[in-house]
Structures are given as structure tokens and as C-alpha cells.
Amino acid sequence: MDFMEAIKRRHAVRSYEDRPIAADARHEMQELLSQLNLESGLSMQLVLNEPKAFSGFMAHYGKFSGVKNYIALIGKKGPGLDEDCGCYGEKAVLRAQLLGLNTCWAAMTYQKVPGALRIAPGEKLAAVIALGYGTTQGAAHPVKPVERLCAADGPMPPWFRRGMEAAQLAPTAMNQQKFHFSLRDGVVSARPGRGFYTKMDLGIAKCHFEIGADGGDWRWA
């Protein structure tokens, strides 16, 4: 399974089995987060065997159960934090899928647990990603047609359509898909819509687009 296949197979999972993450998968996720933190300047952290973050009312309201492992998306406060967390967090999500793990993005359905995270002065916890072995593999959610999510200055090149088909499958808050991509003279621009967590959603969608459009002759605006 490659990353494009992981995009197609990965669905949000909120209920998890009571078993620890296998040592090899745990090690690979730790190594990946260290690498992504170096690339991005974020401080993403893998939290293991910690059941309290998803034990509160909001977690139960959000139908989470059995969550004991998660990725904390932490970085320096600033206008680019949410988009960076979306992009690099989704890279971790897709690698987890390749390792046989399930995931679910969570922005408001968890609670901070004292001592579980390292948050330096000037940093912020932006969101978390539940991680583990799901009791199911989740289910696909409805998506908007590609043509509603983008515009091109002519017929869509195959690489742009592939990128948009990948972005179309990106998880977004409340499945709103409030993002829009544009192509002009080989330059791709992307902007978020209005609403909660749309910048994080945009980062996730851009991560997917880069995977789908790989090999095309293009660059970001």
C-alpha cells in the first residue's frame, strides 16, 4: 500500500481496541514525528497509554471510546500554526495507516492532562489525533465534486486532477471541505474558507494534493 492508497482507505475511527501499539509501529511513529518536527519546527508528540484525555464529557459526546494513544500537535503560536499542524499531522496520519493503525482528528473533544505533554513557553496545543487499533475501519463520508473545490485556467492537467481527487478525500472539520484550489500557468494556490479549523483543514488538503499531484510540473504560489 502506498500513500495514495492510504488516502483512499483511511477513515476516521473513534472506537479503539484495548491493546498497545506494536513496538515496531511505535518506534516508526516516534522516528517519523522527530523527522517531521525538524522539517516543520513543530513539537508534535506521541502520547502512549494515557486514557484521561478522551475520558471527559466532550469525548463521550463525540463518541470516542478506548482512546489511550494520541499524537499531540504542538507548535509556536502564530498565524501559520494551524496550517502546519494540518499538513504535518496528516503526514503522520497516513504513515499510521500504512502501519495498520487507525486515527481520528480531534479539536474540541479531548482535554489537556497535566504532565502528559511538554508545551514550552510561546507554544500551543492546536489539536490531537487519536491513534490505535480501531474496532472498525471507519466509513467513507460524502465529498463535494472536484469541480466545486477548484478552478483552473483551462482544461485540468491530469496531475492537477489527481491532486484534487486526493484533496477531495482530505478529512475536514464537520466534513465541510471549506477550501479552494486554483491553477494558473502551472502555479497552484490554495485558500481556506471561513469557519472553525479551516486553516488546519487546508493544511490537510494541501498534504493530500502534494501526494496526488506528485510528478506533475507545478509549484505552490
C-alpha positions in Angstrom: 0.0 0.0 0.0 1.4 3.4 -1.0 0.3 6.9 0.3 -2.4 7.3 -2.3 -3.9 4.0 -1.3 -3.6 5.1 2.3 -5.6 8.2 1.5 -8.4 6.1 -0.1 -8.5 3.6 2.8 -8.1 5.8 5.8 -11.3 6.9 7.6 -12.0 8.4 10.9 -12.2 5.9 13.7 -13.4 6.8 17.2 -13.6 3.4 19.0 -10.4 1.5 19.8 -9.4 -1.9 21.0 -7.7 -2.3 24.4 -4.2 -3.3 23.2 -0.9 -1.5 23.0 0.6 -0.3 19.7 3.1 -2.8 18.5 6.7 -1.9 19.3 7.9 -1.6 15.6 5.0 0.7 14.7 5.5 2.7 17.9 9.2 3.1 17.1 8.5 4.1 13.5 5.9 6.7 14.5 8.4 8.2 17.1 11.1 8.4 14.4 8.6 10.0 11.9 7.5 12.7 14.4 11.1 13.6 15.2 11.8 14.0 11.4 8.6 16.0 10.8 9.4 18.2 13.8 12.8 19.0 12.3 11.2 19.8 8.9 8.4 21.9 10.3 9.6 23.5 13.5 6.6 21.9 15.3 6.8 20.0 18.6 4.4 17.1 17.8 4.5 14.4 20.5 3.4 10.8 20.7 1.5 10.1 23.9 1.0 6.4 24.8 -1.1 4.6 27.4 -2.8 7.8 28.5 -6.6 7.4 28.8 -7.6 10.6 30.5 -7.5 13.0 27.5 -10.5 11.2 26.0 -12.4 10.4 29.2 -14.4 13.6 29.6 -17.9 14.6 28.6 -16.9 16.0 25.2 -15.1 12.8 24.2 -18.2 10.8 25.1 -20.4 13.2 23.3 -18.1 12.8 20.3 -18.5 9.0 20.6 -14.8 8.3 21.4 -14.1 5.2 23.3 -11.0 3.2 24.2 -8.5 6.0 23.2 -5.3 5.7 25.1 -2.8 6.8 22.5 -2.7 10.0 20.6 -0.5 12.5 18.7 -0.4 16.0 20.2 0.0 18.7 17.6 2.0 21.4 19.4 3.9 24.4 17.9 4.8 28.0 18.3 1.8 30.4 18.4 1.4 32.2 15.1 -0.7 32.6 12.0 0.8 29.6 10.3 0.4 27.1 13.2 -2.9 25.6 12.2 -2.0 25.0 8.6 1.4 23.5 9.6 -0.3 21.2 12.1 -2.8 20.1 9.4 -0.1 19.3 6.8 2.4 17.6 9.0 -0.2 15.9 11.2 -1.8 14.4 8.1 1.6 13.0 7.1 1.7 11.2 10.4 -1.9 10.0 9.9 -1.1 8.5 6.5 2.0 6.8 7.8 0.0 5.4 10.7 -2.5 3.9 8.1 0.4 2.3 6.3 1.4 0.7 9.6 -2.0 -0.8 10.2 -3.1 1.8 12.7 -6.3 3.9 12.8 -6.7 7.6 13.6 -9.2 10.4 14.2 -8.5 14.1 14.2 -9.9 15.8 17.4 -10.0 19.5 18.0 -12.6 20.0 20.8 -13.3 16.6 22.1 -10.3 16.0 24.3 -8.9 17.6 27.5 -5.4 18.5 28.4 -3.8 16.1 31.0 -1.2 17.7 33.3 2.2 16.1 32.9 1.3 14.3 29.7 2.6 16.9 27.3 5.6 19.2 27.0 4.4 22.6 26.0 7.2 25.3 26.0 6.5 29.0 26.6 5.1 30.5 23.5 3.8 27.2 22.2 0.2 26.0 21.9 -1.6 22.7 21.7 -3.6 23.0 18.5 -5.3 19.6 18.2 -4.7 15.9 18.8 -5.0 12.8 16.7 -6.4 9.6 18.3 -4.3 6.6 17.4 -4.5 2.9 17.8 -6.2 -0.3 16.5 -9.8 0.5 15.7 -12.7 -1.7 16.5 -13.7 -0.9 12.9 -12.0 0.6 9.9 -14.4 3.6 9.8 -16.6 4.6 6.9 -16.3 7.0 4.0 -18.0 10.3 4.2 -19.8 12.3 1.4 -17.5 14.6 -0.6 -18.1 17.5 -2.9 -17.4 17.1 -6.6 -13.8 18.1 -7.6 -15.1 20.9 -9.7 -16.6 22.6 -6.7 -13.3 22.6 -4.9 -11.1 24.1 -7.5 -10.7 26.2 -10.6 -8.2 26.0 -13.5 -7.2 28.4 -16.2 -8.1 25.8 -18.9 -8.6 22.1 -19.1 -7.4 20.4 -15.9 -4.0 18.7 -16.4 -4.0 15.1 -15.3 -1.6 15.8 -12.4 -3.9 18.6 -11.1 -7.0 16.4 -11.2 -5.1 13.6 -9.4 -4.1 16.2 -6.8 -7.6 17.4 -6.4 -9.0 13.9 -6.2 -6.6 13.3 -3.3 -7.6 16.7 -1.7 -11.2 15.7 -2.1 -10.7 12.9 0.3 -9.0 15.0 3.0 -10.7 14.9 6.4 -12.1 18.3 7.4 -13.9 19.6 10.5 -17.6 18.5 10.3 -16.8 17.3 6.7 -17.3 20.8 5.5 -14.5 20.8 2.9 -14.1 24.6 3.1 -11.1 25.0 0.9 -10.4 26.0 -2.7 -7.5 25.4 -5.0 -6.7 27.4 -8.2 -4.3 26.6 -11.1 -2.8 29.3 -13.3 0.2 28.9 -15.5 1.4 25.9 -13.6 1.2 27.7 -10.2 -1.2 26.3 -7.6 -2.7 28.4 -4.9 -5.0 27.3 -2.1 -7.1 29.2 0.4 -9.3 28.3 3.3 -12.9 29.1 3.7 -14.4 30.8 6.8 -15.1 28.9 10.0 -13.5 26.9 12.7 -10.3 25.0 11.9 -10.5 25.8 8.2 -6.7 26.7 8.2 -5.9 23.2 9.7 -8.3 21.6 7.1 -6.4 23.5 4.4 -3.1 22.1 5.6 -4.5 18.6 5.4 -5.9 19.1 1.9 -2.6 20.5 0.7 -0.8 17.4 2.1 -3.1 15.2 0.1 -2.8 17.4 -3.0 1.0 17.1 -3.0 0.7 13.3 -2.9 -1.8 13.1 -5.7 0.0 15.7 -7.9 3.4 14.1 -7.4 5.3 14.0 -10.7 3.4 17.0 -12.2 5.1 20.1 -13.4 3.8 22.7 -10.9 4.7 24.8 -7.9 2.9 26.4 -5.0 2.1 30.1 -5.3 
